[in-house]
Amino acid sequence: MTGTLTVNTNNDVPIRLNSTDASCKISLADSGASSGIANNNGSLRFYTGGDAGTYTGQTEYMRLTSAGNVGIGVTNPQDRLHVAL
């Protein structure tokens, strides 16, 4: 990913990540694993796990699509709330 991190002094958008490709991530990592939020083509993905050094092997647990659908345990929610059982 390439892009910029901007910290603004106004209250509208105090921190903004801009990416020149289709994905932008906010990751939190410790020595063992990572978790975070990713914007992927207009959908927000919430994930945990994986390798903290390479950010691979993460498991997506929830997704909010640009259409407003929320999926829990589902990567392509078809309804307002789509939960995998």
C-alpha positions, -999 to 999 in steps of 0.1 A, spaced: 0 0 0 12 35 -8 -4 66 4 -4 92 32 -12 96 68 -27 130 76 -33 144 111 -56 174 110 -63 200 135 -100 204 126 -127 182 142 -142 169 110 -115 142 102 -88 143 129 -69 114 114 -71 103 78 -54 75 58 -53 79 21 -43 50 -1 -35 50 -38 -47 14 -42 -80 -4 -34 -71 -13 2 -62 7 33 -56 -9 67 -53 1 103 -35 -27 121 -27 -33 158 1 -58 164 20 -72 193 48 -98 192 23 -127 184 -5 -115 163 -23 -86 147 -59 -73 144 -74 -44 126 -98 -27 102 -94 -26 65 -111 -6 38 -114 -29 8 -131 -14 -23 -157 4 -1 -163 -24 25 -149 -23 60 -134 -56 71 -127 -63 108 -101 -90 114 -79 -107 140 -51 -131 142 -23 -139 117 14 -132 117 22 -98 132 53 -94 110 37 -101 76 0 -94 84 -9 -127 67 -32 -154 79 -58 -131 94 -94 -142 100 -122 -118 90 -150 -117 115 -172 -89 104 -178 -69 72 -198 -37 66 -204 -32 29 -209 1 10 -246 -10 6 -250 -9 44 -252 -47 48 -234 -62 79 -220 -97 78 -208 -115 109 -188 -146 99 -197 -138 63 -176 -120 37 -204 -111 13 -235 -102 34 -267 -103 13 -290 -87 39 -289 -58 64 -277 -83 90 -263 -116 77 -249 -139 104 -232 -173 98 -244 -200 122 
